Amino acid sequence: MSSQISSPEITHAPEHAPGTSRIWRTFWVLSLLTIIELGLGYFLYFQHGHLSYAFTLSTKLLIAALTLAKAYYIVSIFMHLGDEIRNMIMTIIVPLMLFIWFIAAFLLDGNSWKNLRNTDAGSRPNKTEQHH
Amino acid sequence: MSTTISTNTKWWNGGRSPFNISYGKVMMWYFLMSDAFTFGAFLISYGTIRFSVNHWADPNHVFNAFPLAGHANLPLVFVSLMTFILIFSSVTMVLAVHEGHKMNRKGVEKYMVLTILGGLAFLGCQAWEWTHMITGDHAVLVNGQIEYWGTTVTRNPWGVEVMHNGAMVATPGPIAFGGYFFGITGFHGFHVFSGVIINVTMLIKTRLGHFDQRGHYEMIEKAGLYWHFVDLVWVFVFLCFYLV
């Protein structure tokens, strides 16, 4: 084994691969995901005005999903979290689940504000065009 | 598994690290988790405001310049360069950690230098981008007059376009745009800057042989965690400000 233990109470050291192939493979995965994101970004740019609101939103959600995939590779491989023991992984991942509520609640709140303003709190129909 | 773990170990009774990971690494992880919530709160706040207005600046129009390319319309190109610089400096960082596991001082030094250069290149790109944003003038219709505005925390020349004297001209947009853009990319840039300072410190300590004396290169791993986190945040900043 090539790695060293930093202090006596640590008995576990993840096996570090002798080569760097896993690092470079992750680099290519991250690059590929970024290129796909850019491709979708350019698709939205060149098709701007020709796509339905729902289709544009779905494409943006797909780009966000690719970003989450990139985050997974960075955290798991580059930051070696995937090599730690399961309880350690859980103390990091479980609190971050709060973001699911955080993002949903606040973006819906922003959207609700827009609708309330556009309709004078529901007292008139919404005639504002959707700009995105 | 390079080391077997005794089945009788009482993990939570003291004398052992509960997660079998050094105190420093656990605390770095918890710091990064709290930092993730800070960045997350900023980005979600930005998203909330953006969802609450009818019109927001189109990033493909705002970020379409490239150094020395004049007025060529190049959406996403410069920010893609910045993204690849940061991904690549993440790779050199993880290679430095890898060399540290092998106790190879020369290898650690080489990859730390490359990582620092990547960080400085990113900061240079961001300085150019900010300068371009603040000083680049755009025609805006204000009180019936055409004015030329840069993008700052108080001025947003990227509002709804209206017809004026037979041509389309922009009106002022929500001023929150500049505040969020400079606030969040600035907070991220400050993390990159402090990351470069940490990495320079680690390079000096490596050259002085401190880690060889200590018998392990764990400090490089902890600096690496911070550096990868900076890259991780950029992935989300890239998504929220430039791609969607």
Interface residues (C-beta under 8 A of the other chain):
Chain A: M1 S2 S3 Q4 I5 S6 S7 E9 I10 T11 H12 A13 P14 E15 H16 T20 I23 W24 T26 F27 L30 S31 T34 E37 L38 L40 G41 Y42 Y45 H48 K60 I63 A64 T67 K70 A71 I74 V75 I77 F78 M79 H80 L81 E84 I85 N87 M88 T91 I92 P95 L96 L98 F99 F102 I103 F106 L107 D109 G110 N111 W113 K114 R117 N118 T128 E129 Q130 H131 H132
Chain B: M1 S2 T3 I5 S6 T9 G15 R16 S17 P18 F19 N20 I21 S22 Y23 V26 W29 M33 A36 F37 G40 A41 I44 S45 G47 T48 I49 R50 F51 S52 V53 N54 H55 W56 D58 N60 P75 L76 S80 T83 F84 I87 F88 S90 V91 M93 V94 L95 V97 H98 H101 K102 M103 V160 G215 H216 E218 E221 G224 L225 H228 F229 D231 L232 V235 F236 F238 L239 Y242 L243 V244
